């Protein structure tokens, strides 16, 4: 894999609100609908390639990831061999479901450049740096094994029982993946966004002013909900590109 994208999936009644919130949260305006796919649009950074997108869906809000691959057919075949289910084939991507039930898409690789962090008026910086895959206890080990076997590349073990580790491909993708074990015994696997900020309290205050709801602090992060009700975390991860920083 060479690049990860993340997609905010929201129903029609929340599409405008979600688009306005995330455009302000990222500092990137929402672009025009994709040709041939009016349900999709990208948040357009002033520098670098877009990697966060907004999609209107039928169903509840959620987050999914898109995997770029130089050989999509091989990646899809490998995913199915590892226990994933084929959901649908489209003109530009194929939708697959992980063993734990998390939808994701496989697309053909292209050339991109990671956008720099956004610098805010008070001087602090932030960028969306991570998608956290949240697995209930029953599904956690199999879900982590699936992604590790499918993606390969760099893996950083994390201490404790809550987090299994972090993944990044080492080729400049703007997003890394974190694997979290939930306290729930069972249920579907899902995902949430993690922003990296060099001033967590300032970033939390900024997002609250934009309409996020405060859930509470964690151990090195702060949990919020976006206006569509989706969880997101502000973390002390560096907002810089993962090419230029440690995974830990």
Secondary structure, 3 states (H helix, E strand, C coil): CCCEEEEEEECHHHHHHHHHHHHHHHCCEEEEEECCEEEEEEEECCCCCCCEEEEECCCCCEEEEEEEECCHHHHHHHHHHCCCEEEEECCCEEEEECCCCCEEEEEECCCCCCCCCEECCCCCEEEEEEEEEEECHHHHHHHHHHHHHHHCCEEEECCCCCEEEEEECCCCCCCEEEEEECCCCCCCCEEEEEEEECCHHHHHHHHHHCCCEEEEECCCEEEEECCCCCEEEEECCCCCCHHHCCCC
